[in-house]
Amino acid sequence: MLEELEEILEEPIKALEEDDKDDAEDLFGTVRENLTKINQHGQRADSIVKNMLLHSREGPSERQRVSLNAIVEEALNLAYHGARAEDKSFNVEMIKDIDADVGEIDCYPQDLMRVFLNLCTNGMYAATKRRETADPGFEPTISLSTRANGDKVEVEVRDNGTGMPDHVKEKIFLLFFTTKPAGEGTGLGLSLSYDIVVKQHGGALTVDSLPDRYTLFKVTVPRAIEAR
């Protein structure tokens, strides 16, 4: 509608004094920017509401026995193709070290998928963000590994991105805490992931990181969920 209005007013605006013409063009530009911000904030509010519903829902997804390797590999692929869908120029090197002995585990697969998708998406974001200030030749990289460890299984997601200092690591799993710029993060993803791994599966979710070097998230879950 703004474009149609501009077409209708194109000639009258040209006939205005120079200062008035500049004011009219500035007003059109301001309205466009405001509409864009309204759209962005609406999408962010929608994301917050959806994640809050996930936090407050009464029960988890259906419990099943599934291949953990299949879940984490699919999450990595989904994160990559999701980023490519938003930015056709997006690219990141993906390294996988998959332990076949991990096999199947007793879990809530949809919820674990959400955890690994979130970790992979965050890792790709951090790695590509570092490229903006890194030396020429820097290659954004994300590594995914799985390992069998007795009655538990471990998954590590590591990126060579922006990293984080100790005071940020201490808060990273808190509700609404985010390191992303305003409008880009809700502060719900890692908090939800922590609840899924620790409270729902009886596992552990830890983070290790160095600024401008790497971030490593480690997920440890039991092969079988204890009855509660």
C-alpha positions as CSV (number, residue, x, y, z in Angstrom):
1,M,0.0,0.0,0.0
2,L,2.9,2.3,0.7
3,E,4.3,1.6,-2.8
4,E,0.9,2.4,-4.3
5,L,0.7,5.6,-2.3
6,E,4.2,6.6,-3.4
7,E,3.2,6.1,-7.1
8,I,0.1,8.3,-6.6
9,L,2.1,11.1,-4.9
10,E,5.2,10.9,-7.0
11,E,4.4,13.9,-9.2
12,P,3.0,16.1,-6.4
13,I,6.1,15.3,-4.3
14,K,8.3,16.3,-7.2
15,A,6.5,19.7,-7.3
16,L,7.3,20.5,-3.6
17,E,10.1,22.7,-2.4
18,E,13.3,20.9,-1.9
19,D,13.0,20.8,2.0
20,D,9.4,19.6,1.8
21,K,10.3,17.0,-0.7
22,D,13.1,15.7,1.6
23,D,10.7,15.6,4.5
24,A,8.1,13.6,2.5
25,E,10.7,11.1,1.4
26,D,12.0,10.8,5.0
27,L,8.5,10.1,6.3
28,F,8.0,7.3,3.8
29,G,11.3,5.8,4.8
30,T,10.5,6.1,8.5
31,V,7.1,4.4,8.1
32,R,8.8,1.5,6.2
33,E,11.4,1.1,8.9
34,N,8.7,1.1,11.6
35,L,6.6,-1.5,9.7
36,T,9.7,-3.7,9.4
37,K,10.4,-3.4,13.2
38,I,6.7,-4.3,14.0
39,N,7.0,-7.4,11.9
40,Q,10.3,-8.4,13.5
41,H,9.1,-7.9,17.0
42,G,5.8,-9.7,16.2
43,Q,7.8,-12.7,15.1
44,R,10.0,-12.6,18.2
45,A,6.9,-12.4,20.4
46,D,5.4,-15.4,18.6
47,S,8.6,-17.3,19.2
48,I,8.6,-16.4,22.9
49,V,5.0,-17.5,23.4
50,K,5.6,-20.8,21.6
51,N,8.7,-21.5,23.8
52,M,6.9,-20.5,26.9
53,L,4.1,-23.0,26.1
54,L,6.8,-25.7,25.7
55,H,8.1,-24.8,29.1
56,S,4.7,-24.9,30.8
57,R,3.1,-27.9,29.0
58,E,1.9,-30.7,31.2
59,G,3.8,-33.6,29.7
60,P,6.6,-34.6,27.3
61,S,6.3,-36.1,23.9
62,E,5.8,-39.9,23.5
63,R,8.5,-42.0,25.1
64,Q,10.3,-44.4,22.6
65,R,13.4,-46.4,22.1
66,V,15.3,-44.9,19.1
67,S,18.7,-44.5,17.6
68,L,20.4,-41.5,19.3
69,N,22.9,-41.2,16.4
70,A,20.0,-40.7,13.9
71,I,18.5,-38.0,16.1
72,V,21.7,-35.9,16.4
73,E,22.6,-36.3,12.7
74,E,19.2,-35.2,11.6
75,A,19.3,-32.2,14.0
76,L,22.7,-31.2,12.4
77,N,21.2,-31.4,8.9
78,L,18.1,-29.5,9.9
79,A,20.1,-26.7,11.5
80,Y,22.2,-26.4,8.4
81,H,19.4,-26.4,5.9
82,G,17.4,-24.0,8.1
83,A,20.3,-21.5,8.1
84,R,20.6,-22.0,4.3
85,A,16.9,-21.2,3.8
86,E,17.4,-17.9,5.5
87,D,20.7,-17.0,3.8
88,K,21.7,-18.7,0.6
89,S,25.3,-17.7,1.1
90,F,25.5,-19.4,4.5
91,N,28.1,-22.1,4.7
92,V,29.8,-23.9,7.6
93,E,32.1,-26.9,7.7
94,M,30.5,-29.8,9.5
95,I,32.6,-32.5,11.2
96,K,31.0,-35.7,12.5
97,D,32.5,-38.4,14.8
98,I,29.7,-40.9,15.3
99,D,30.1,-43.9,17.6
100,A,28.1,-46.9,16.3
101,D,28.2,-48.4,19.8
102,V,25.8,-45.7,21.0
103,G,22.9,-47.6,19.5
104,E,19.3,-47.1,20.7
105,I,18.3,-45.4,23.9
106,D,15.0,-45.0,25.9
107,C,14.0,-41.3,25.5
108,Y,11.5,-38.7,24.3
109,P,12.9,-38.3,20.8
110,Q,11.1,-35.1,19.8
111,D,12.3,-33.3,22.9
112,L,15.9,-34.5,22.4
113,M,15.7,-33.4,18.8
114,R,14.8,-30.0,20.0
115,V,17.8,-29.9,22.2
116,F,20.3,-30.9,19.6
117,L,18.7,-28.7,16.9
118,N,19.0,-25.7,19.3
119,L,22.7,-26.5,20.1
120,C,23.6,-27.0,16.5
121,T,21.8,-23.8,15.4
122,N,23.5,-21.8,18.2
123,G,26.9,-23.3,17.2
124,M,26.5,-22.3,13.6
125,Y,25.4,-18.8,14.5
126,A,28.4,-18.3,16.8
127,A,30.9,-19.7,14.2
128,T,29.6,-17.4,11.4
129,K,29.4,-14.5,13.7
130,R,33.1,-14.8,14.5
131,R,33.9,-14.7,10.8
132,E,32.9,-11.0,10.8
133,T,36.0,-10.1,12.9
134,A,38.3,-13.1,12.3
135,D,41.4,-13.1,10.2
136,P,41.1,-13.9,6.5
137,G,41.0,-17.6,5.9
138,F,38.9,-18.3,9.0
139,E,36.5,-21.2,8.3
140,P,33.3,-21.5,10.5
141,T,33.2,-25.0,11.8
142,I,30.9,-27.1,13.9
143,S,31.7,-30.6,15.2
144,L,29.3,-33.2,16.4
145,S,30.4,-36.4,18.2
146,T,28.6,-39.2,20.0
147,R,30.2,-41.7,22.4
148,A,29.0,-44.7,24.3
149,N,29.9,-44.7,28.0
150,G,28.5,-47.7,29.8
151,D,24.9,-47.1,30.8
152,K,25.1,-43.6,29.5
153,V,25.7,-41.9,26.1
154,E,27.4,-38.6,25.5
155,V,26.9,-36.1,22.7
156,E,29.2,-33.1,22.1
157,V,28.5,-30.1,20.0
158,R,31.5,-27.8,19.4
159,D,31.9,-24.7,17.4
160,N,34.9,-22.4,16.7
161,G,32.8,-19.3,17.1
162,T,32.8,-16.2,19.4
163,G,32.8,-18.2,22.6
164,M,31.9,-16.7,26.0
165,P,33.6,-15.5,29.2
166,D,33.0,-17.1,32.6
167,H,30.4,-14.7,33.8
168,V,28.3,-15.5,30.7
169,K,28.8,-19.3,31.1
170,E,27.4,-19.0,34.7
171,K,24.1,-17.6,33.3
172,I,23.8,-19.4,30.0
173,F,21.0,-21.9,31.1
174,L,18.9,-19.2,32.9
175,L,15.5,-18.4,31.6
176,F,15.4,-15.4,29.3
177,F,19.2,-15.0,29.3
178,T,20.7,-14.6,25.8
179,T,24.0,-13.5,24.3
180,K,22.4,-12.6,21.0
181,P,21.6,-9.0,20.0
182,A,18.1,-7.6,20.8
183,G,15.5,-9.1,18.5
184,E,17.6,-12.2,17.6
185,G,17.3,-14.3,20.7
186,T,14.5,-15.2,23.2
187,G,16.6,-16.6,26.0
188,L,14.5,-19.7,26.1
189,G,16.3,-22.2,23.9
190,L,19.1,-23.3,26.3
191,S,16.9,-23.0,29.4
192,L,14.4,-25.4,27.7
193,S,17.2,-27.7,26.6
194,Y,18.5,-27.9,30.2
195,D,15.1,-28.9,31.5
196,I,14.7,-31.5,28.8
197,V,18.1,-33.1,29.4
198,V,18.3,-32.8,33.2
199,K,14.7,-32.8,34.5
200,Q,13.1,-35.0,31.9
201,H,15.8,-37.5,31.0
202,G,17.8,-37.4,34.3
203,G,21.0,-36.4,32.4
204,A,23.5,-33.6,32.4
205,L,24.1,-30.6,30.1
206,T,27.4,-28.7,30.6
207,V,29.2,-26.0,28.7
208,D,32.9,-25.1,28.2
209,S,34.1,-22.1,26.3
210,L,36.9,-19.6,25.6
211,P,36.2,-16.2,24.0
212,D,37.0,-16.1,20.3
213,R,38.1,-19.7,20.4
214,Y,35.3,-22.2,20.9
215,T,32.2,-23.3,22.7
216,L,31.5,-26.9,23.6
217,F,28.2,-28.2,24.9
218,K,28.1,-31.7,26.3
219,V,24.9,-33.7,26.7
220,T,24.9,-36.9,28.8
221,V,21.8,-39.0,29.1
222,P,21.2,-42.5,30.5
223,R,20.3,-45.3,28.1
224,A,17.1,-45.9,30.1
225,I,15.0,-43.3,31.9
226,E,14.5,-44.2,35.5
227,A,10.9,-44.6,36.6
228,R,9.7,-41.7,38.7
